[in-house]
Amino acid sequence: MRVFSYLELHTTLIAWQLYNVLYDVITQTGLVLVPLAWSLVRITAQAIGEDRGDGHEAPVGNLKAVLQMALVILFCLVPIYTVSPSAISFEPPSGPGKSPGEVTAETDPTTYGDIIPSAPTGGATQVPGWWALLHAISTGVANAVMQSLPEYTDLRELKTQMTALNIHDSALAGEYSRFLNTCYYPAKQNYHRLRQEGSIPAPDQDDALDSVDWAGSHYLYEMEGGYRPCTGEKDCRGAPHYLDPPLPDLVGADTCRGWWDLLRTRIFQQANTDSINAGDTGHIDDAIAGLTVGPYVYKGGNRDREDIMIRKTLENHEMRLAASPDSTQRDPSFWGNIVQGARNVATLAGGAAVWFTLEIVLGIIQQALPILIAILLMFLITMIPLVLLFTGFRIDPVIRISFLVFSAIFLHALLAIADWLDYYLTVSLFEGQVHAWLAADDRTFGHAQKRMLINIVLLMNYIALPMLWFKVMGAVGLEAGRAGSGLMDETGAKTIGGQVADRAGSSMTNPTGVGFVKGVAKAGGNAVKKFRH
């Protein structure tokens, strides 16, 4: 059996184990015989009550009903196909930094395998033939659709993984704080002064790495009067480009430019250690480098790719530092506490605003939907024996449940299509500069209009599309169930045809052709109504 998430490796096995528990209950208690006994009683009563003229039609219909029950019990109720934990497999999506290959419930590398063992009965279980066939068909169709999609990278998953990046070394955090006070804040202040004077151009608004809102700004790094020494007659008063005296504990850090080069190397090494996906070091770095789509390729160099991770590391560090209880105790001076408190409030306000953006909601929905599908399938499978029992082992509930199970499994393909559209829409709107989307500062809502447009479209794909899918498939399953029930109905087509003939024959006494036509039409209409009901 193939599934589409790590959780489904275990919920599928648990579902069929619970199915077998309920099957044993209804068979060992004799409940499975109740519909059969009721059918025999009804057949006997009809045989006694029928007059001789219509008596030959009742046995045929009754035999159809008994045959229907026997087929449902044999193919849809009795477990015959053995499924072991090693037979349920999941193939994680391939991509940069990810190791392709199938995993099973026994080789699951996630914590699901430790926390959710093969409960409640352990080991292998059994599945009825029809449901095993339906699962194979459903997963085959869904997998075919997913495999036909062009290769893409889940950008939102990549951005979510970046939230794990942080500065854990207190010495490195202290050095970064010194750099902010010694170089970054004076350089940014000098930038604003020169911009007001019209001496320098504005940075590229579409390049998040060029923004002066972070310490590693490419613009400040290259700006004369920023981290770079002034040349010519440019007014660079107050510029921090030279460190006088140089830092004794940092060799080569005689300028802010050189200091940042040393500092960013250490921060990147820390970020690269944190950028893990199931223990794969360097996954985020490799994934960013592997971002390609159509004519667009990742256009940033190695330094840009590293700076994306560095910027996210610094953002996470600042937000978590602001939320720390001792965030106001780092500077013992009164005014230092006032300034630091103002920074904390601003950072927390930005962080609070982020939680109300669609990106946060979409991130939660994206993580929750596979879990919901796994749980939905588990409950659908578990309740099958009781549904079949309470409906008297008729064919129409089997058809409706089959459509429901297929719809739930195929929902994985719809989510893959939504993720694919999200990726291509993001790349198209950002003109291939995916690193601009990844590096955008969430606290300042960079590229707000583009990101809002993408989020609204994706929200519709995640919520409206599944609702529409289940509504359409529910209607189709309902009609298919009615059609299947009508074909197996004990009255049969023969009874309907006989009613039409009787009505038409009685209308023959009407001397006008109109009466004959009306009689046939009325008989056919009544027969169709009875067939549908």
Residue, then its C-alpha position, 0 to 999 in steps of 0.5 A: m500500500r502506498v500512502f502520501s505522508y509519514l503519519e499515514l504510514h501508521t494511521t492506515l495500519i491502525a485503521w485496518q487493525l481497528y476495522n478487524v477489531l470491529y469485524d471480529v465483534i460483529t461476527q463473533t456476536g452474531l450481529v452479521l447474521v441479523p440482516l441475513a435473518w431479516s432478509l429470510v423473514r421478508i422473503t418468507a412473508q412475501a412468498i406467503g402473501e403473494d397471490r399466484g399471479d405475481g408469485h413468480e416475480a417475488p422469488v427473482g427479486n428476493l434472490k437478487a437481494v440475497l445475492q447482493m448481500a452475499l457479494v458485499i459480505l464476501f468482497c467488502l466485509v471479509p478481510i482476506y488481503t494481508v498487510s504488514p507494516s513493511a508493505i505500507s510505504f511512503e516516498p518523500p518528495s525529492g529535492p536538494g538536500k533530501s535523500p530519495g527513497e521509500v520508507t515504511a512504517e518500520t523504517d519511519p525516521t520521524t517521531y511518529g514511529d516511536i510515539i505511534p507503534s503498530a497499535p492496537t493489535g500490533g503486527a500485520t492486519q488484513v483488508p477486504g479485497w474491494w477496499a485493497l483494490l480501491h486503495a491501489i486505484s486511488t493512490g495510483v491515480a493520485n500518484a500519476v497526477m503528482q508525478s506529472l507535475p514539473e519538479y518544484t521546491d516547496l518554498r513555504e516549507l523552506k521558509t518555515q525551516m528557516t525559523a530554526l536558524n538562530i545565534h546560540d553562541s553567547a559570545l557571537a551574539g555579544e559580538y553582533s551587538r557590538f557591531l550594531n552599536t559600533c558600525y551598523y547604527p552609525a552607518k545607517q544614520n549616515y545613509h539617511r543623512l546622505r539620502q536627504e542631501g541627495s548625495i547617494p541613490a536609493p537601494d534597490q527596493d526589490d532586493a531584500l539583501d540590498s535593504v538597509d534594514w539589516a546589518g549585512s546590507h549590501y548597500l551599506y557594505e559598498m557605500e562610501g561612508g557606510y562600511r566602506p572608506c570614503t574617497g574623494e570629497k564626499d562628506c562622510r563625517g560620523a562614518p564608521h568605516y575605520l575602527d580606531p583603534p582596531l579590535p584587538d581580539l579580531v585580526g583583520a577587523d580594522t574596518c567595519r567592512g572587514w569586521w562584517d566579513l569575519l562576523r558573517t562567516r561565523i554567523f553563516q557557520q552557525a546557520n548552516t549547522d542549524s539548517i537541517n532537515a531530518g539531520d541533513t546538514g546544509h539542506i537549506d543552502d542546497a535547496i536555495a541553490g537548486l531553485t530553478v523553474g523554466p527560464y528562471v534560475y537562481k540568479g544570486g551567487n554564493r554570497d547572496r545565498e549565504d546572506i539569505m540564511i544570515r539575514k533570517t538568522l539575525e531576524n530570528h535572533e532579534m525577535r527571540l532576544a526581544a521576547s526574552p524576560d531579561s531583554t531590558q537588563r543588558d544595558p545597566s544605564f537608564w537611557g540604555n534601558i529606555v532605548q532597548g525597551a523601545r526597540n523591544v516594543a517595535t520588534l514585538a509589535g512587528g512580530a505580533a503583526v506577522w502572526f495575523t498575516l495570511e502567511i502564518v495561517l497558510g503555513i499552519i494550514q499547509q502543515a495541518l491538511p496532510i494530518l487531517i487527511a490521514i485522520l479522516l481516512m482512518f475514521l472512514i476505514t474504521m467505520i466501514p463494518l458498522v455502516l455495512l451492517f446497519t445498511g443491511f449489506r446493500i450495494d449503494p453504501v459501498i459505492r458512496i463510501s468508495f467515492l468518499v475514500f477516493s476523494a480523500i486520497f486524491l486530495h493529496a494530488l490537489l494539494a500538490i497542484a496547489d503547492w506547484l501553483d504557489y511555487y510558479l506564481t511566486v517565481s513569476l511575480f518575483e521574475g525569477q528572483v526567488h531569493a528576494w521572496l525568501a529574504a524579505d523581512d517578515r516584520t516589515f511586510g516586504h513586497a506586501q502586494k505580491r505576497m498578499l496576492i499569492n497568499i489569497v490565491l493559495l488560501m482559495n486552493y487550500i480551502a475552497l478547492p477541497m470543499l468544491w472537490f468533496k461537494v462534487m464527488g459527494a453528489v456523484g457518489l450519491e447518484a452512483g449509489r442510487a443507480g447501483s441500488g436501482l440496478m440491484d433492486e428486487t423489483g428489477a427492470k422486468t417489473i418496471g417494463g411490465q407496468v409500462a406494458d400494462r398501462a399501455g395495454s389498458s389505454m388501448t381501449n381508448p379509441t383515440g391515438v392521443g389517449f394511447v400516447k398519454g397512457v404510455a407516457k403516464a405509465g413510463g413516468n410512474a415507472v421511472k418514479k418508482f425506479r428512482h425511489 
